[in-house]
Amino acid sequence: MILNEGGNVFKDEKKVPITQRINRNDVPTTVAWLEQVTGLSLKGTLLGSTGVTPTSGDIDLGLDASKITKDAVIGVLTKWCQQSGIPDDKIVNSRAKGKEPAHADRWIDATGIEVHFRAPINGDARQGYVQVDFNFLTNMKWSRFMLSHMPPESQYKGVDRAVLFNSIGKVLGFKVTVNTGVHDRQTNELVTTDPAQLAQMLVPNGTVRDLVSVETVLGALRNDPQRREKLADFANYLTNSGRELPQLEDSADPSNWFRFINQRLTR
């Protein structure tokens, strides 16, 4: 499961998004409003780049799945919608009830480990709406690592980093999930939930610092004899999204590659 950062779940009949990006200054006040609606303490639950970058495509919140369920959150959000005069048939997406077809113009939806909510910014519909994603996580420490925001100078997003982890892991026989940890690809057996161990598995002599961004991972792979195989799926992923993998030809002088990565980070 990979978090779909900034995904537009809510759209009108013409499939035009009916939510918008939210300014950084409006994030804490909108979260405070969500606390009033849900009765949940949401302090410290922000995930990814939410509230870090100047604007965010949505508000990502991490909840402990052992303490609260998706149905419970859907229930309190449904109650708010009803109290706000929203017709019952416009509140919960039928997909969230395990039925089809899905209707994107509803106020509540559920996909995978997430409940999505169309929230008025600062609780005021006149300011527009932002998509709020409640993520139900089984290992908070691990998921916070996987969903940590990318450095501001990075050219990539967190979802790109997760794809890169799995591109490397595929060659080595494991898969990396946001919610549960590193698993054996054949048996699905849990291997680790320790970021330091993941770093050692992904790159030669790796440390957690090597996993901070896509650029740092690429830099750590510069002398890896399996580099091309490890990056094959990631390169295809970038191509399919209209991007390219940085030039990775072998160099007689490894410092050239290190200099290239540094230039990428300091642009």
FENVEN-V705495 format. One record per pair of residues at least 12 apart in sequence whose ideal C-beta (glycine too) atoms are under 10 Angstrom apart, sorted by the first residue. I is the first residue (numbers start at 1). J is the second residue. Records with the same first field share a line. If there is no record, write none. Layout:
I->J + J
//
This chain:
1->111 + 112 + 113 + 114 + 135 + 143 + 146 + 162 + 177 + 178 + 179 + 180
2->112 + 146 + 147 + 158 + 159 + 160 + 161 + 162 + 163 + 165 + 166 + 176 + 177 + 178 + 179
3->47 + 48 + 60 + 62 + 112 + 113 + 114 + 133 + 135 + 143 + 146 + 147 + 157 + 158 + 159 + 162 + 178 + 179
4->57 + 58 + 60 + 111 + 112 + 114 + 116 + 133 + 159
5->47 + 48 + 49 + 50 + 56 + 57 + 58 + 60 + 133 + 147 + 149 + 150 + 157 + 158 + 159 + 160 + 162
6->21 + 48 + 49 + 50 + 56 + 57 + 58 + 60 + 131 + 133 + 157 + 159
7->57 + 58 + 111 + 114 + 116 + 131 + 133 + 159
8->20 + 57 + 58 + 104 + 116 + 131
9->58 + 93 + 95 + 102 + 104 + 106 + 108 + 109 + 110 + 111 + 114 + 116 + 117 + 118 + 131 + 133
10->93 + 103 + 104 + 105 + 106 + 107 + 108 + 109 + 116 + 117 + 118 + 129 + 130 + 131
11->103 + 104 + 105
12->104 + 105
13->103 + 104 + 105
15->104 + 105
16->104
17->57 + 104 + 129 + 131
18->104 + 105 + 118 + 128 + 129 + 131
19->57 + 58 + 116 + 117 + 118 + 119 + 121 + 128 + 129 + 130 + 131 + 132
20->55 + 57 + 58 + 121 + 127 + 128 + 129 + 130 + 131
21->53 + 54 + 55 + 56 + 57 + 58 + 121 + 128 + 130 + 131
22->50 + 51 + 55 + 56 + 57 + 58 + 59 + 119 + 121 + 122 + 127 + 128 + 129 + 130 + 131 + 132
23->51 + 54 + 55 + 56 + 121 + 127 + 130
24->49 + 50 + 51 + 52 + 53 + 54 + 55 + 56
25->51 + 54 + 122
26->51 + 55 + 56 + 59 + 121 + 122 + 124 + 127 + 128 + 130
27->46 + 50 + 51 + 52 + 55 + 56 + 59 + 121 + 122 + 130
28->42 + 43 + 46 + 51 + 122
29->121 + 122 + 123 + 124
30->51 + 59 + 119 + 120 + 121 + 122 + 123 + 124 + 127 + 130 + 132
31->43 + 45 + 46 + 50 + 51 + 59 + 61 + 119 + 132
32->122 + 123
33->119 + 120 + 121 + 122 + 123 + 124
34->59 + 61 + 77 + 80 + 117 + 119 + 123 + 132 + 134
36->80 + 123
37->76 + 77 + 79 + 80 + 81 + 83 + 84 + 117 + 119 + 123
38->61 + 63 + 68 + 72 + 73 + 75 + 76 + 77 + 79 + 80 + 117 + 134
39->76
40->61 + 63 + 67 + 68 + 72 + 73 + 76 + 134
42->59 + 61 + 62 + 63 + 132 + 134
44->61 + 62 + 144
45->59 + 60 + 61 + 62 + 63 + 64 + 134 + 135 + 137 + 140 + 144
46->59 + 60 + 61 + 62 + 144 + 147 + 149
47->59 + 60 + 61 + 62 + 133 + 135 + 137 + 143 + 144 + 146 + 147 + 148 + 149 + 158 + 178
48->60 + 62 + 133 + 135 + 144 + 146 + 147 + 148 + 149 + 150 + 157 + 158 + 159
49->147 + 148 + 149 + 150 + 152 + 157 + 158
50->132 + 133 + 147 + 149
51->149
52->148 + 149 + 150 + 152
53->149 + 150 + 152
54->152
56->130 + 131 + 149
57->130 + 131 + 133 + 157
58->116 + 117 + 119 + 130 + 131 + 132 + 133
59->117 + 119 + 121 + 130 + 131 + 132 + 133 + 134
60->114 + 131 + 132 + 133 + 134 + 135 + 147 + 149 + 158
61->73 + 114 + 115 + 117 + 132 + 133 + 134 + 135 + 136
62->113 + 133 + 134 + 135 + 136 + 137 + 140 + 143 + 144 + 147
63->113 + 114 + 115 + 134 + 135 + 136 + 137 + 140
64->136 + 137 + 138 + 139 + 140 + 143
65->113 + 135 + 136 + 137 + 138 + 139 + 140 + 143 + 179
66->136 + 137 + 138 + 139 + 140
67->136
68->134 + 136
69->115 + 136
70->96 + 110 + 112 + 113 + 114 + 115 + 134 + 136
71->96 + 110 + 115
72->115
73->108 + 110 + 115 + 117 + 134 + 136
74->91 + 92 + 96 + 97 + 108 + 109 + 110 + 115 + 117 + 134
75->92 + 108
77->91 + 92 + 107 + 108 + 115 + 116 + 117 + 118 + 119 + 132 + 134
78->91 + 92 + 96 + 107 + 108
79->91
80->107 + 108 + 117 + 119
81->106 + 107 + 108 + 117 + 118
84->107 + 120 + 125
86->106 + 107 + 108 + 118
89->103 + 106
90->103 + 105 + 106 + 107 + 108
91->106 + 107 + 108
92->106 + 107 + 108 + 109 + 110
93->105 + 106 + 107 + 108 + 109 + 110 + 111 + 116
94->106 + 109
95->109 + 110 + 111
96->108 + 109 + 110 + 111 + 115 + 116
97->110
98->110
105->118
106->118
107->119 + 129
109->131 + 133
110->134 + 136
111->133
112->135 + 136 + 178 + 179
113->133 + 134 + 135 + 136 + 137 + 138 + 143 + 177 + 178 + 179 + 180
114->132 + 133 + 134 + 135 + 136
115->132 + 133 + 134 + 135 + 136
116->131 + 132 + 133 + 134
117->129 + 130 + 131 + 132 + 133 + 134
118->130 + 131 + 132
119->131 + 132
135->147 + 178 + 179
136->179
137->178 + 179 + 180
138->179 + 180 + 181 + 193
139->177 + 178 + 179 + 180 + 181 + 190 + 193
141->193 + 194 + 195
142->177 + 178 + 179 + 180 + 181 + 182 + 192 + 193 + 194 + 195 + 198
143->177 + 178 + 179 + 180 + 181 + 193
144->195
145->178 + 193 + 194 + 195 + 196 + 198 + 208 + 211
146->158 + 161 + 162 + 165 + 176 + 177 + 178 + 179 + 181 + 193 + 195 + 198 + 211
147->159 + 161 + 162 + 178 + 179
148->161 + 195 + 211 + 212 + 213
149->213
150->212 + 213 + 214 + 215
151->212 + 213 + 214 + 215 + 216 + 265
153->213 + 215 + 264 + 265 + 266 + 267
154->212 + 213 + 214 + 215 + 216 + 264 + 265
155->213 + 214 + 215 + 243 + 246 + 264 + 265 + 267
156->213 + 214 + 215 + 217 + 218 + 238 + 243 + 264
157->214
158->178 + 213 + 214
159->178 + 237
160->213 + 214 + 234 + 237 + 238 + 241 + 243
161->176 + 211 + 212 + 213 + 214 + 215 + 216 + 217 + 234
162->176 + 177 + 178 + 214
163->176 + 214 + 233 + 234 + 236 + 237 + 238 + 241
164->176 + 202 + 211 + 213 + 214 + 217 + 218 + 221 + 230 + 231 + 233 + 234 + 235 + 237 + 238 + 245
165->177 + 182 + 198 + 201 + 202 + 211 + 214 + 217 + 234
166->185 + 233 + 234 + 237
167->202 + 217 + 229 + 230 + 231 + 232 + 233 + 234 + 235 + 236 + 237
168->198 + 201 + 202 + 203 + 217 + 221 + 224 + 226 + 227 + 229 + 230 + 231 + 232 + 233 + 234
169->182 + 183 + 185 + 191 + 198 + 201 + 202 + 230 + 233
170->185 + 229 + 230 + 232 + 233 + 234
171->226 + 228 + 229 + 230 + 231 + 232 + 233
172->185 + 201 + 202 + 226 + 229 + 230
173->185 + 186 + 191 + 201
174->186 + 189 + 191 + 192 + 198 + 201 + 202
175->188 + 191
176->191 + 192 + 198 + 201 + 202
177->190 + 193
180->193
181->193 + 194 + 195 + 197 + 198
182->194 + 195 + 197 + 198 + 201 + 202
194->208
195->207 + 208 + 211
196->208 + 211
198->211
199->211 + 217 + 220
202->217 + 220 + 221 + 224 + 230
203->216 + 217 + 218 + 219 + 220 + 221 + 222 + 223 + 224 + 226 + 227 + 230
204->220 + 221 + 222 + 223 + 224 + 225 + 226 + 227
205->220
206->220 + 221 + 224
207->220
213->261 + 264 + 265
214->234 + 238 + 245 + 246 + 264
215->246 + 260 + 261 + 262 + 263 + 264 + 265
216->261 + 265
217->230 + 231 + 234 + 261
218->231 + 234 + 245 + 246 + 248 + 257 + 260 + 261 + 264
219->257 + 258 + 260 + 261 + 262 + 264 + 265
220->261
221->248 + 257
222->248 + 250 + 251 + 254 + 255 + 256 + 257 + 258 + 260 + 261
223->250 + 251 + 254 + 257
225->250
227->248 + 250
228->248 + 250
231->245 + 246 + 248
232->245
235->248
246->260 + 261 + 264
247->260
248->260
//
